[in-house]
Amino acid sequence: FNSKGKRLTKLWQILRQDRANYHRFKKRDAYDQWDGFFNSAANRAIAERMIQKGYIEPGLNSRVANGEVTVKVRIYGHGSTGKYLKVTVKN
């Protein structure tokens, strides 16, 4: 759910909110890990584009939206510029 209580259904929305919860709102759970990239609101804002250019494990969007899995997110880019994300089930 976003900060206004609306249910999020797209993976990029869920990841963006999760990272905002972690970095901005200090709401963390046992599975969260620190990252320097999504500490920036501007970088959280480009998450959709980075996912579109990247890789999402098949069927993952609905599994994440239903709270069934924990994911591993890899950020690819150069320096502080993110190019794309790879999102897979965390084993």
C-alpha positions as CSV (number, residue, x, y, z in Angstrom):
1,F,0.0,0.0,0.0
2,N,1.2,3.5,-0.7
3,S,1.4,6.2,2.0
4,K,-2.2,7.2,1.2
5,G,-3.5,3.7,1.7
6,K,-4.0,2.8,-2.0
7,R,-3.1,-0.8,-2.9
8,L,-0.1,-1.0,-5.2
9,T,-0.2,-3.7,-7.9
10,K,2.8,-3.1,-10.1
11,L,6.3,-4.3,-9.1
12,W,7.9,-0.9,-9.7
13,Q,5.3,0.8,-7.4
14,I,5.9,-1.8,-4.7
15,L,9.7,-1.5,-4.9
16,R,9.5,2.3,-4.9
17,Q,7.2,2.4,-1.9
18,D,9.4,-0.2,0.0
19,R,12.5,1.9,-0.6
20,A,10.7,5.1,0.4
21,N,9.5,3.3,3.6
22,Y,13.0,2.2,4.3
23,H,14.9,5.5,3.5
24,R,12.4,8.3,4.0
25,F,9.9,7.0,6.6
26,K,12.3,4.7,8.5
27,K,9.7,1.9,8.3
28,R,11.7,-1.3,8.1
29,D,11.1,-5.0,8.3
30,A,13.4,-8.0,8.9
31,Y,14.1,-8.5,5.2
32,D,15.1,-5.0,4.4
33,Q,18.7,-4.1,3.6
34,W,20.3,-0.7,3.2
35,D,21.2,0.5,-0.3
36,G,22.8,3.8,-1.2
37,F,21.0,4.1,-4.6
38,F,17.4,4.3,-3.5
39,N,18.2,6.7,-0.6
40,S,17.7,9.3,-3.3
41,A,14.0,10.3,-4.1
42,A,15.1,11.0,-7.7
43,N,16.4,7.4,-8.0
44,R,13.2,6.0,-6.5
45,A,11.3,8.0,-9.1
46,I,13.1,6.3,-12.0
47,A,12.4,2.7,-10.7
48,E,9.7,2.1,-13.3
49,R,12.0,3.0,-16.2
50,M,14.8,0.9,-14.8
51,I,12.5,-2.2,-14.4
52,Q,11.2,-1.7,-18.0
53,K,14.8,-1.8,-19.2
54,G,15.8,-4.7,-17.0
55,Y,14.7,-8.2,-16.0
56,I,11.8,-9.4,-13.9
57,E,11.6,-13.1,-13.1
58,P,8.5,-14.5,-14.9
59,G,5.3,-14.3,-12.7
60,L,7.0,-12.2,-10.1
61,N,4.8,-9.1,-10.3
62,S,1.7,-10.9,-9.1
63,R,3.6,-12.9,-6.5
64,V,5.0,-9.7,-5.0
65,A,1.7,-7.9,-5.1
66,N,0.1,-10.8,-3.2
67,G,2.9,-10.7,-0.6
68,E,4.0,-14.3,-1.5
69,V,7.8,-13.8,-1.9
70,T,10.8,-11.8,-0.9
71,V,12.8,-10.4,-3.8
72,K,16.4,-9.6,-4.6
73,V,17.0,-6.4,-6.5
74,R,20.3,-5.8,-8.4
75,I,21.0,-2.3,-9.6
76,Y,23.0,-2.0,-12.8
77,G,24.6,1.2,-14.0
78,H,27.7,3.3,-13.9
79,G,28.7,5.3,-10.8
80,S,25.6,6.9,-9.3
81,T,23.6,6.5,-12.6
82,G,21.2,3.6,-12.6
83,K,20.4,2.0,-16.0
84,Y,18.3,-1.0,-15.2
85,L,17.2,-3.5,-12.5
86,K,17.2,-7.2,-12.2
87,V,14.5,-8.5,-9.9
88,T,14.4,-12.2,-8.8
89,V,13.0,-14.3,-6.0
90,K,15.4,-14.2,-3.0
91,N,16.5,-17.7,-2.1
